Amino acid sequence: MNMIHLHRHVAVSSFDAQATVAIGRKRPEFLAVAQLAADLARPITPRDIMRELLGNRPEVLGRRVIARCISLGLLVDSDRHGSAELSTAGLQALEAGEVLVPEEGIWRFYLQSDPLLPNTLLHARRLETGSAHQERNKGKKSSNQNSQPQNIRGPEFLRQCLAATPSASIADGQLLHLRELSERGTEGPSGTLNLSFLWEPTSSPLLTLTGDLARIDPMLESTLIDSALVPDRRFFSTYEGMWKAIAAMAMDISHETLDHWHQRTEQLSVPVSFSSTTELERKVFKRNIPVPDSDWGEFGEFEPTTLKDAPILPASAADAQQWAQWLQWESIQDYVTAEQLIQVTQAQLTRFPYHQPRLPSPQELIAYARDLPPDSRRNFLLAPFDLGLWS
């Protein structure tokens, strides 16, 4: 069974605004304080800082270190004579190896609202003063040409990021946390990235977001995105359930029918008529099933795809009979004896464990072949028979 692969484009917009964004930075001196609080598993004091980290220095320095770690969110004041304990953000900083350091300025936020992606804020970059002026001038020209309003209120889903937990940038993996945001700002460029939902039967499902942010924002150098994300658990239940849902949409088959054959065969398969199969499908009992646009309700629509190497089986006893007879006749590719035909027939019948087709005997095949116009397969049967090799 092959991978389930659904895909679509994700709209990405950008917005420029005055903001304070905490950025993940490599600050080992502060991570050491957070690690000390984690190791001691209790509120730490200035004296702990001096004894474990700074050595023989004035205790006031320890108080300043704790105060700075509190301001960075790594510690929280425990109200015990200047002591502080590890915060949730501090624990996250230890796991990420980065400290969130607030930076003020004009920021460009890259945003999306796809229902499957966990974070609205994909990336943020601080615009240098010259770059910000350049971007605003470009925005004014665009506004004059396209009558698009500038200095507008920021999108609501950006404001909601103020209450969100820190998230990693899809561009460079750096932690981001929006702390403060001005009411108004300027629309930036927009574009799309590619979203894929991938699921193999022996592994967990995976979301991937790919593309190049430079195609969205020409001010960026090439910024290739290849981000693996964990999808919303509500979107799927089991691999088998999603596979059957896709097959039902693609083949216009009821879920009950697919459930019936799943229970009976203990494998995922699609019942098909003999007349709908190609020669290759009849031989391998598999089909690449085209899947049209699919609507998944609150989780959005996906573009056409293919359910590859889907197992197929006869939909009815009549289909199984035609299928088995076709395979029996197709298997005659050389001169054969009656004993060889019996062996081939038995092998073909094992491919239809859920039906009971009856295949012609060697003698019936000889009678059938005599009524056919001359061809190689007819000769493969009649020549050995007429030469007495069947006796």
C-alpha positions in Angstrom: 0.0 0.0 0.0 1.4 3.3 -1.0 1.4 6.8 0.4 -1.7 9.0 0.7 -0.8 12.3 -0.8 -3.1 15.3 -0.7 -1.9 18.8 -1.7 -3.0 22.4 -2.2 -1.7 25.9 -2.4 -1.6 28.0 0.8 -2.2 31.8 0.4 0.5 33.8 2.3 0.1 37.5 3.0 2.4 40.0 4.6 1.9 43.0 6.8 4.3 45.7 7.9 3.9 47.3 11.4 5.7 48.8 14.3 6.0 45.9 16.8 8.0 44.2 19.5 9.0 40.7 18.6 10.9 38.4 20.8 13.5 36.5 18.7 15.2 33.3 19.6 18.9 34.0 20.2 21.9 31.9 21.3 22.5 33.3 24.7 24.3 30.6 26.7 24.8 32.9 29.7 21.1 33.1 30.3 20.4 29.5 29.4 22.9 28.5 32.1 20.7 30.3 34.7 17.6 28.6 33.4 19.4 25.2 33.5 20.5 25.9 37.1 16.8 26.5 38.0 15.8 23.3 36.3 18.6 21.3 38.0 17.8 22.5 41.5 14.0 22.1 40.9 13.3 25.0 43.3 13.4 28.8 43.3 16.9 30.0 42.9 18.5 32.9 44.8 21.2 35.4 44.1 23.4 33.3 46.3 22.8 30.3 44.1 23.9 32.3 41.1 27.1 33.4 42.8 28.0 30.0 44.1 27.2 27.9 41.0 27.9 30.4 38.1 29.7 33.6 38.9 32.1 32.7 41.8 33.4 35.3 44.3 31.6 38.4 43.2 29.2 40.8 44.9 25.7 39.3 45.5 24.1 42.3 43.9 25.3 41.0 40.6 23.3 37.8 41.2 20.2 39.9 41.8 20.7 41.7 38.5 21.1 38.4 36.7 17.8 37.1 38.2 16.0 40.4 37.3 17.3 40.2 33.7 16.1 36.5 33.4 12.7 37.5 34.8 12.5 40.3 32.2 13.3 37.8 29.4 10.6 35.4 30.7 13.0 32.6 31.6 12.2 32.9 35.4 9.2 34.1 37.4 9.4 35.9 40.7 8.6 33.6 43.5 8.2 36.3 46.2 10.8 34.7 48.4 13.4 37.3 49.2 14.6 37.9 45.6 14.3 34.3 44.5 12.8 33.1 41.2 11.8 29.8 39.6 11.9 28.4 36.1 9.0 29.5 33.9 7.3 27.6 31.1 9.0 29.9 28.6 12.3 29.1 30.3 11.7 25.4 29.9 10.9 25.9 26.2 14.1 28.0 25.9 16.1 25.1 27.3 14.5 22.6 24.9 15.1 25.0 21.9 18.5 26.1 23.0 17.5 29.8 22.4 16.5 32.7 24.5 13.6 35.0 23.4 15.1 38.5 23.2 12.6 41.4 22.6 13.4 43.6 19.6 11.5 46.8 18.7 11.1 48.2 15.2 9.2 47.9 11.9 8.5 44.2 11.2 7.2 42.4 8.2 5.0 39.5 9.2 4.3 36.6 6.8 0.9 35.2 7.6 -1.4 32.4 6.6 -4.9 31.2 7.7 -5.0 27.6 6.4 -7.0 25.4 8.7 -4.5 22.6 8.8 -1.4 24.6 9.7 -0.8 25.1 13.4 0.7 28.6 13.4 -0.7 31.8 11.7 2.7 33.5 11.9 5.1 31.7 9.5 8.0 34.1 9.6 8.9 37.7 10.6 11.8 39.9 9.6 12.8 43.3 10.9 12.9 45.9 8.2 16.0 48.2 8.4 15.1 51.9 8.3 16.2 52.3 4.7 14.4 49.1 3.7 11.3 50.2 5.5 11.2 53.6 3.7 11.8 51.8 0.4 8.9 49.3 1.1 6.6 52.1 2.1 7.4 54.1 -1.1 6.8 51.0 -3.2 3.5 50.6 -1.3 2.5 54.2 -2.1 3.2 53.7 -5.8 1.2 50.5 -5.7 -1.6 52.3 -3.9 -1.8 55.0 -6.5 -1.8 52.5 -9.3 -4.3 50.0 -7.8 -6.2 52.2 -5.4 -5.3 50.0 -2.5 -5.5 51.7 1.0 -2.4 52.0 3.0 -1.9 52.6 6.7 -4.8 50.2 7.5 -5.7 48.2 10.6 -3.8 45.0 10.9 -5.5 41.7 10.2 -7.3 40.2 13.1 -5.5 36.9 12.8 -2.2 38.8 13.2 -3.5 40.4 16.4 -4.4 37.0 17.7 -0.7 36.1 17.6 -0.3 38.3 20.6 -1.9 35.6 22.7 -0.1 32.7 21.0 2.8 30.8 22.4 6.3 31.2 20.7 6.6 29.4 17.4 9.4 28.5 15.1 9.9 30.4 11.8 9.4 28.1 8.8 12.3 30.0 7.1 15.1 29.5 9.6 13.6 27.7 12.6 14.2 30.7 14.8 11.7 31.1 17.7 9.3 34.1 17.3 6.9 35.6 19.8 4.9 38.7 19.1 4.8 40.8 22.2 3.5 44.2 21.1 1.8 45.4 17.9 0.7 48.8 16.6 -3.0 49.2 15.6 -2.2 50.1 12.0 0.3 49.3 9.3 0.9 48.6 5.6 0.0 45.6 3.5 3.0 43.9 2.0 3.4 41.4 -0.9 1.5 38.2 -1.1 1.8 34.8 -2.8 1.4 31.1 -2.2 3.3 28.1 -0.8 2.7 24.4 -1.4 1.0 22.3 1.3 1.2 18.5 1.2 -0.5 15.9 3.5 1.5 12.7 3.4 0.7 9.4 5.1 2.3 6.0 4.7 0.5 3.0 6.2 3.4 2.2 8.6 4.1 5.7 9.8 2.4 8.8 11.3 0.9 11.4 9.0 2.9 14.5 8.1 2.3 17.9 6.8 5.0 19.6 4.6 5.0 23.2 3.6 7.4 24.0 0.7 8.2 26.9 -1.6 10.4 30.0 -1.8 9.5 33.1 0.2 11.4 35.1 -2.3 8.7 34.4 -4.8 6.3 36.1 -2.4 8.6 38.9 -1.3 11.1 40.1 -3.9 13.1 42.0 -1.2 14.2 38.6 0.1 17.0 36.5 -1.2 16.0 33.0 -2.1 14.5 31.5 1.1 13.6 27.9 0.4 10.9 26.5 2.7 10.8 22.8 3.5 9.0 22.5 6.8 7.6 19.3 8.3 4.6 19.9 10.6 2.3 17.8 12.7 -1.3 17.9 11.3 -4.4 18.6 13.3 -5.5 15.2 14.8 -9.1 16.0 14.0 -8.4 15.8 10.3 -7.8 12.0 10.4 -8.6 9.0 12.4 -6.8 6.0 10.9 -4.9 5.4 7.7 -7.5 2.9 6.7 -10.3 5.3 7.3 -8.8 8.1 5.3 -7.8 5.7 2.5 -11.4 4.5 2.2 -12.8 8.1 2.3 -10.5 9.1 -0.6 -11.4 5.9 -2.6 -15.1 6.5 -2.0 -14.9 10.0 -3.4 -12.8 9.0 -6.3 -14.7 5.9 -7.4 -18.2 7.0 -6.3 -18.5 3.9 -4.1 -20.3 3.8 -0.8 -18.4 3.6 2.4 -20.5 0.6 3.4 -19.2 -1.3 0.3 -15.6 -0.5 1.0 -16.1 -1.4 4.7 -17.6 -4.8 3.6 -14.7 -5.7 1.5 -12.2 -4.4 4.1 -13.7 -6.7 6.7 -14.0 -9.7 4.4 -10.5 -9.5 2.9 -8.7 -7.8 5.8 -7.0 -5.4 3.4 -7.9 -2.2 1.7 -9.3 -2.8 -1.8 -11.7 -1.4 -4.3 -14.3 -3.6 -6.1 -14.4 -3.0 -9.8 -16.1 -4.4 -12.9 -14.2 -6.5 -15.3 -15.1 -4.2 -18.2 -13.5 -1.2 -16.4 -10.1 -2.8 -16.0 -7.1 -2.5 -18.3 -5.0 -5.5 -19.2 -2.3 -4.5 -16.8 -4.8 -4.0 -14.0 -6.2 -7.5 -14.6 -2.7 -9.0 -14.2 -1.5 -7.1 -11.2 -4.9 -6.5 -9.4 -3.9 -2.9 -8.8 -5.0 0.5 -10.2 -3.8 4.1 -10.0 -7.1 5.8 -9.1 -7.4 9.5 -10.2 -8.9 11.6 -7.3 -10.7 14.8 -8.2 -10.8 18.0 -6.1 -11.8 16.8 -2.6 -13.7 18.8 0.0 -12.8 18.0 3.6 -15.2 20.4 5.3 -13.6 22.7 7.9 -10.2 21.5 6.8 -10.6 22.9 3.3 -10.3 21.5 -0.2 -7.4 19.6 -1.9 -6.4 19.6 -5.5 -6.7 16.5 -7.8 -4.3 13.7 -6.9 -3.8 10.0 -7.4 -4.3 7.0 -5.1 -1.5 4.9 -6.4 -1.3 1.1 -6.6 -4.8 0.7 -5.0 -5.6 -3.0 -4.7 -8.7 -4.0 -6.8 -10.9 -7.1 -6.9 -13.9 -8.3 -8.9 -17.1 -6.5 -7.8 -19.3 -9.6 -8.5 -19.2 -13.3 -9.3 -19.8 -12.5 -13.0 -16.8 -10.1 -13.0 -14.7 -12.7 -11.3 -15.7 -15.3 -13.9 -14.7 -13.1 -16.8 -11.5 -12.0 -15.1 -10.4 -15.5 -14.3 -11.2 -16.8 -17.8 -9.3 -13.8 -19.3 -6.2 -14.6 -17.1 -6.4 -18.3 -18.0 -6.4 -17.6 -21.7 -3.8 -14.8 -21.4 -1.4 -17.2 -19.5 -1.1 -19.4 -22.7 2.1 -17.9 -24.1 3.8 -21.1 -25.4 3.0 -24.7 -26.4 1.3 -26.4 -23.5 0.2 -29.8 -22.5 -3.0 -30.7 -20.6 -1.0 -31.2 -17.4 0.5 -27.7 -17.7 -2.9 -26.2 -18.4 -4.2 -27.8 -15.2 -1.4 -26.3 -13.2 -1.9 -22.8 -14.7 -5.6 -23.0 -14.1 -5.1 -23.9 -10.4 -2.7 -21.1 -10.0 -5.2 -18.6 -11.5 -8.0 -19.8 -9.2 -5.9 -19.0 -6.1 -6.1 -15.3 -7.1 -9.8 -15.2 -6.5 -10.1 -16.4 -2.9 -13.4 -14.4 -2.3 -15.2 -15.7 -5.4 -15.7 -19.2 -7.0 -15.1 -18.9 -10.7 -15.2 -22.0 -12.8 -12.5 -22.3 -15.5 -12.7 -24.4 -18.6 -11.0 -27.8 -18.6 -8.2 -28.5 -21.0 -10.6 -30.4 -23.3 -13.0 -27.4 -23.3 -10.2 -25.1 -24.2 -9.3 -27.3 -27.1 -12.9 -27.2 -28.4 -13.0 -23.4 -27.9 -9.7 -23.0 -29.8 -10.9 -25.0 -32.8 -13.6 -22.4 -33.4 -11.1 -19.5 -33.4 -9.4 -18.0 -36.4 -5.7 -19.0 -36.6 -3.4 -17.2 -34.2 -0.4 -18.0 -32.1 -2.3 -18.8 -28.9 -4.7 -21.1 -30.8 -1.6 -22.9 -32.2 0.0 -23.2 -28.7 -3.0 -25.4 -27.7 -3.8 -27.3 -30.9 -0.3 -28.2 -32.1 0.7 -30.3 -29.0 -2.8 -31.8 -28.9 -2.8 -32.8 -32.6 0.7 -34.2 -32.2 -0.6 -36.6 -29.5 1.4 -34.9 -26.7 -1.7 -34.7 -24.5 -2.2 -38.4 -24.2 
